[in-house]
Amino acid sequence: MKLTKVWPELTLHHQSLAKVHLQDLFMNNPQRFSEFSVSFESLLLDYSKQKVTQETIWKLCALAEERDLKEQIHRLFSGEIVNSSEQRQALHTALRDRSDTPLLVKGHNIKPEMKKVLAAMDRCVTDLRSGHFRGATGKPIKDVISLGIGGSDLGPAMVNEALHRYKTTDLKIHFISNVDGWSLAALLKHLDPATTLCIINSKTFTTPETLQNAETIKVWFQKALGQDIQKHLIATTAYPERAQSFGVAEENIFEFWDFIGGRYSVWSSVGLPIALALGMENFKDFLAGANSMDQHFYSAPFDKNMPVLMALIGIWNINFWGCKTLAVLPYDDGLKQLPDYLQQLEMESNGKKADKEKGFVPYDTAPVIWGGVGCNGQHAYMQLLHQGTQVIPVDFLIAAEGHPDFEDQQKLLVASCLSQSKALMEGSKDKLALGPLSDAKLCEGNRPSNTLIYSKLTPKVLGSLIALYEHKVFTQAVLWGINPFDQWGVELGKKLVNEILPHLGKSSIPGSTDSSTAGLIEFFQKNRFER
């Protein structure tokens, strides 16, 4: 991908701002907040603490126009092939569009199929939550194990954690993703097979980690209940025939499609654990919030478009200021898993250097995403953000409304969040006032951040937030000229698992194995039964 005509202009513009301090931009413009913030429904994005001017935004928007972003957004929503390496659409937005507007895939309107799956989920949720759905012994289900990995785990687990206050059932949902036997053993030890249901979330139904855990749980059911365990298994997959071969009854299989990427699957039947915990109406509100952000992204002008602005600011920080990482700091315990979720969304989507023109990009792409819950972080990694040698942009997230019985906590929480963004921007105003060790105490400020503030964390707001980051990632991919919908690096790891696994437990190691891998296998062989 070649550099655009606007790129050199942005480089020169960056040089003109190199010695400008963020604090000066505020001092010279009392209206800076109103000029550099945008709101949508109950979300507000304040990007005034980024080192940008109106000229920066104009040039970045010109870059988006030069990359034909508007047309690419249209192609995404209209069902054209946007996953060029796999020749697929990416239609996660269709999952939350409950209108009757047809959407064709290979000449076939997929909307009725999507609505059919949603209706089947609704019936399943009603039956399980009411106790009508019963296991092999006739007992109602009390515990649900959700098996998955990557997007089929990170999404549902994050949403259930974030919206735990909306839980309206006694059903207990347990998430298992890793193949660490200790975790699975600890969980199964406290569950009754007769009142437990297992949801196997696997797009291809070939993912080794998920299938290994599923096989272990299947045997656990069989030992306790005999062979009649179909009432204890549910599958969500794009390959229902594989789920049937595993032993899942046809009526307990909830389909999604190969044009839904794993990291975008939370809106599909993979969201069944969310619907079970929160109820179907809350799940539909979650979808509705994402759909609202979809419409905003599709129609708003670039300089008022929240996902586009976040993407452009990210490009500005990564490619012109040389920032290698992005800290995502929610000041909301419910969002403690959001940084993990965004790691997959951003780094698996845009962590690439191959462009769509069979070449390589001449610039950095996705940053390393990391973060954690706000106030705790102030006593840990915020030190590096304030005084470290690296400049690390930050996304702060905070709710205006907290628990109604703990208003003082919420005021302190908000004050903590705002004080950190202010300190990153301003730094220490007066070095002389710092007294002894002033050099060690000095915080230079001039460190960029966004603040996303929302009314409160409802299903609809969370849906909007996730869709906001999805569209930010897509926009950046368009501007970088890369494909955000494949993941060949992940596929390589899966392939090598299948090469190494057969040699574990054998006495000989193939001579073609590299010395490091061979040495590690040998150590494993000698030490796996040590007590």
N, C-alpha and C positions, 0 to 999 in steps of 0.2 A: 504494500500500500504506500503510495507516494504521498509526500506532504502536500497539503492544499495551499492555495494562494493566500488564505487568511493566516495560516500557521506562522509564516515569517512576521506578519504584522503583529500577531500576539507575542512573538518573541521580543520584538522591539518595545512593545507596550509593557511587557514584563520588566524589561530593563529600566524603563522610566519610573517604575514603582519600587525598584529594588531598595532604595534608601528611605522610602516612605513608611512611617510607623502607623499602625492601625489607629492609635490614639489620635494622631493628627487628622485622620480622615473624619473622626467623630467631631473633633474640635472645629474643623472647617465646614461642617455640614450638620446643623442642628436637626435637619429632617432625615438624617441618614437611616434611621430605623424604618420609617414609613416608605422610603424609597427602595430599601433592600430587605423587604419582607413580603411574603405572599401568604394568603390564607385560602383555605378551601374547606367548606363546611366547618367542622369543629377543630380543624388542624391549622396551626400557624407555623410557618417556617421563617425563622429569623436568620438571614445570612449576612446581616450587616457587619458581623465580626469577621468576615472574610476579607482578604486584601483585594478588594475589587472596587472599581468605580463604574459609573454608567458606561464609560467607553469600554471597559472590560466586558460587561454584559453584552453590549452591542456587538463586539467582535466575536464573542463566543457564540452568540445567536447566529451570526453570519457564518461561522464554522458549521453550525448545525444545518443551516440552509444549504451550504456548499456540499455537505455530505448527503443532501436530499433526505433529511430525517423525516419530514412530513410524509413523503411517499413510503418510506420504510415502515412508519407507524401504520399507515393504511394497509400495507402488505401483511403486517402482523395480524391485524384485526380481521382482515377479509379472508384469511385462510389460504394465502399464497405460501409457497415453499420458502421459508426463511432459514431453515436448517439445511444449508447447502450441501454439507458433507454427507448427510444421511438422507437427503431429498425428502424432507418432512416439513409439515406445517408445525407451528407451535401455538396450540389453541387453548392454553390455560385460561385465557380471558373469556372464552366461550362458556366455560364451566360456571362462571358467575353471572352470565348474561341470561336472565330468565325470560327475555322477550321471545316472541314467536318469529322474529326475523330469521329467515332461513340462512344457514351457513353450510356451504357445499364443500365436501371433501371427496375428490374423485367423482364428482357429479352427484353425490348423495348428501342429502340434508341430515346433518348429524344432531341437530337440536332435539328431535323427538327421542333419540337414543339417550341423550344426556338427561332429559327430563324423566325418562323411564327409570334410569339408574337412581336418580334422586328420589323418585317415588318409592322405589324398592328399599332404599336406605331409610326412608320415613317409616315404612311398615316395620322394618327390622328394629329400629329404635323404639317404636311404640311397643312392640311385642317384648323386647328385652326389658325395658324400663317398667312395664306393667306386670312382669312376671309370667306373661302368657307363653313366652319362649322358654322352654324347659329342656334340661339335659336328658341323658339316657335313662336316668333313674326317676325322672319325673320331678326333680327338684328345680326351682327357679335358679337362674344364674345370679351369682353375687360378685364374681371377680372376672375381669376381662384382661387377658394378656395380649398386648399389641406387639407383634413382631415386625421388625423392619430395620432398615439401615439407610443412612443418608437421608434423602428427602422423605422417605416413607416412615421415618422415625422423628427426625428433627422438627418437621412441621407440626404434626399432631401433638408431640410432647411439648413443644414451645407454646402452642396455642392453649392447651389444657392448663399449663402452668400459669399463663398470663391471665386467663379468664376463670381461674378457680373459684372466684366469688360468685360466678354464675352457675356453678354446678347445682343441678336440681334432681339428683338421684342418689341412692345409696350404693349403686354400682361402683366398684373400685376398678380403676383403669391402671394397669401396670405396663410400663414400656420397657422392652428388652431389645437392644440393638447389637451389642458386642457379643462375641462368642467366648466370653470369659465364664467358664463353668461355675465358678464360685458365685457369681451374681445370679445365675439361673437356679442353682441349687438352693440358695438362700430364699429365693422367691417361692419356688415350688414347695419348699418345706412347710410354708405357712398357708398353703392353699388346699382346698378340697377339690379333687378332680370332678366330683359329681356336680359341683356348683361353679365350675370354671369354664370359660369360653376362650378360645385362642383365635385371634384375627391374624392371618398371615398376609402381610402387605408386601407384595413383590411384583413389580411391573412385568418382568420377564419370567418369573417363577423359576429362575436359574441361579439367583444370587446365593453363593455358597454359605455365607454367614447366616442368612435368614433361614435357609432350608435346613441347615444343621440344627439350629435351635428348634425349628418346627418339627423335625424328625424326633428330637429328644422329647419334646412335649407330647407328640403323638404316642410314643412308647409309654410315657408316663400315664396318659389316659388309658391306654390298652391294658396296662398292668392292673389298673384299679377298676376299669369298667368293662373289660372285654373288647371285642372287635367293633361293637356298635357305638362308635364315637363320632359319627357324622354331625350329631347335634351339638358337638363341642368345637367344631371347626368352621371358620369363615375365611374366605380369601378375597382380597382385592387385587386385581391383576389385569393386564392386557392380553393374557393368554389363558383363558378359562379352561381350555382342554388340558393344560398342564396341571392346573389346580385339581381338576377332576381325577387325573391319574394319581395325584398324591393322596386322594381320599376325601376331598371336599365335595359335599353334595352340590349338585348344579344350582339348586335354589339358594344356596348359601354363598354363591360367588357373585361379587359385585365388580363389574367390568369398568376399567378405564382404558385409554387408547394410547397407541404408540406415539401419537403426536402430543402427548402430555409428558414433559420431562419430569424425572423424579423430584427435582428440587422445586417443581411447580405443581406437585400433585396434591398438596394439602387441600385444594379446592375440589378434588375428585372424591371418589369413594374411599380413598386413603384417609379422608377426613372423618370416617365412620367413628373412630374413638372420640373425636371432638363432639359429634352429634350425640353419642351415647352419654357423655358426661354433662353436656350443656343443654341438651334437648334440641330437637330439629329446628325450632323457631330461632333459637340463638345461632345455630349453624347457618341458617338462611340469612340472618342479619349480617353474619360474618361475610358471606358471599356478596351481600348487597353493598357492604362498605367497600369491598374491592371493586365491584362494578362501578360505583360512583367515582372512584379514583381513575378507573379505566376511561370513563367518559371525559373526565377533566384532562387526562393525558392526551386523549385523542383530539380534543377540540380547542383547548386553551392555547393562546399565542405563546411562543417560546419564552418570552420575558415575563410571563405570568403563570407559567406552567411549572408546578412544583417538582415533578420528577425530572423534567428537562433541566431546570435550574440546578438541582442537586447534582445531576450528571455533569453539567458544564463546569460547576465549581470543582468537582472532583478532577476533571480533566485539567483545569487551571492549576490545581495544587500538585497533581502528579507530574504533568508533563512540562510545566513551566517553573514551578517552585521546587521540583525535585523531591516531593514527599513520597516516601515509600510505604507508609502504613496509614491506616485510618482507625482511630479509636471510637467505638460505639459505646456510649456510657448512659444507659437508662437509669434515671433516678426514680425507679418504680420496680419494686421487688418482683412484680408479676412478669416483667420483661427480662429477668435474669438470664434466660436462655436465648434471648434475641441475638446477641453477638455470635453465638454458635450457629444459629440458623443463617445469619447473614454471611458467615464464613463460607458456607457451601454456596449460597446464592451468588455471591460476588466472585469468589475465588475459583469455583468450579466453572462458572459461566465465562469469566473474562480472564482467567489466569492462563493466557495463551500468547504466543508470539507469531503464530502462523496466521496470515490474513486470508481473506476469501478469494484472493487472486493468485493463489499458489505461490506466495512469496512470504516474506517476513516483515513485520512492522518495524519501523526505524525509531520507535519510542517505547517507553514503558506502558504497560497496560494495568491490570488490576493491582491495587495495593494489598498488603497484608491486612486483613481485618481482625481486630481483637477488641477486647473490652470487658466490662463487668459492671456490676451494680454501683451506682454513684457514690454515695457517702462512704462506703467502705474503701472505694478506690482513692478517695482523698487522703487516706492514711497509708497508701501503697504506691501505685504507679503514677499518681498525679505529680509527685516530686519530679519525675523525669520529664513530664509534659511541661512543667513550669521552668525547669532549669537545666534540662538535659541538652546534649549537643545536637540532638535531632529535633526538627520541627515536625510535630505530629498533629495533623488536623483532627478535630473531634466533632462527633455528632452527639449532642446532649438531647435526651428525651425526658420529658417531665409532664405529669398530669396536673391540671389546675385543681382538680377536686380529689381529695383523699377520703379516708374513712370518716364518716360524719361524727363519730364520737372521739376523734383524735385530731382536732383541727390544729393544735399546737405542733404536733408532729409534721403535719403537712406544710405548715408555714416554714418550719425549719428545713424541711426537705427542699422546698422550692428555693428558699434563700441560699441553701448550700449549692444547688445547681447553678443559680444565677451568679453567685459569687465566684464560682470557678471559671465560668465563661468570661466574666468581667476581668478576673485576675489574669487569665491567659491573654486577653486583649491589651490591658493597660500595663501590667507588670507593676513593679515598684515605682511609684510616681517620683519619689524624692530620695536619691541615694544618700544624701547627707543625713536624712532623718533615720536611716537604718543604724547609725551609730557604729560601734566596734564590729569588725568583721563584715563591713558593708559589702565588700566584693562577694563574699560567700553568701550573703543574704539576698543579693540583688536578683530580682526576677525581671528580665528584660521585656517581657510581654511580647506583643507583636506576633502572637500565635493564633492561628485561625480556628474558628469553630462555627458550626451551625447549632441552632437550638430549635427543636421540634417540640412545641407545647400543644397539648390537646385538652379538651374539657375533662374527660375521664376515660379510662380504658374499658370501653364497651366492646362487644363483638363487632359492631359496625366500624368503630374507630380502629380496632386492630386489623380488620380486613383492609381498610384504607392504608394503614401504615405499611403492611406487607406489600400491597400492590404498588405503593410509592417506591419502595426499594427495588421491586421487580423491574419497573419501568425505567428507573435510574440506570440499572444494569444494562437493559436493552439499549438505551440511548447511548451509553458509553461504548457499547460494542459497535454500534453503527458508526460513531465518530472515529473509532480506532480501526474500523474495517475488518473486524473479526467475527466469528460465528459463536454466539454465546450459548448455543443449544446442544453442542456435542461435548464429549469429555473423554478424549482418547487416552489421556494420561491415566484416568481411572480404569479404563478398559485394559491398559497394559498391566496394571497391578493385579486385576482379576485373572488375566491370562497366566501370569507367573505363579499365582497361588496354585493353579492346576498343575503346573510343572513341578513345584516343590513338594506339594502335599503327599504325593505317592512315595516319596523317599523318606518321609518321617516314619520311624518305626522299623525301617529295614537296616540290615547290618552293613550294606554296602552303599557307597555314594558314587554316582556316575563320574567318570573322570573328566567329563566336559564341564562340570560345575566349577565356578570360580572359587578360589581358595577361601575367601571370606565366608561365602554361603556354606561351603563344605565344612569349614571349621565350626560354624555356628550349629549346623545340623549335628555334627559329631558331639559337641558339648550337650546338645539337647538329648541325644541318644543315651549318653552316659549319666545324665543327671536327672532325667524326668521321673525316676522312681526313688530318688533320694528322700529320706524322711528326717 
